[in-house]
Amino acid sequence: MTASPSPSQVVIHGFTRNGRAFRPSDWAERLAGVMAQFRPAGAQAGPGWHLRYSPWCFPTVVDGIRCVAVNTALREHEPMAWNFVMNFARDNELRVSEGG
């Protein structure tokens, strides 16, 4: 999946600040899977909702690099979840950019 990040997102890129690819290769899907339970009100409707990524945190590809896009609304609605995902990026020295 390739997406154009919006201004209301931060993107966690799949490489460290010193340019090394982050491993394991499915890190973005794993992180987004952990965050899948955090959703806007009403987003849990429909069959199979529990098998989908959250619209607030989902894996994507930007310029050929695996990434996780995180909607900034998560910070207001689920501050602990926001801190978790941002701390993940910091602890693993991953590049984070606003809006892409």
Summary of the structure (lengths in Angstrom):
residues: 100
radius of gyration: 12.9
end to end distance: 14.7
largest distance: 42.6
contacts: 266
relative contact order: 0.31
helix: 32%
strand: 29%
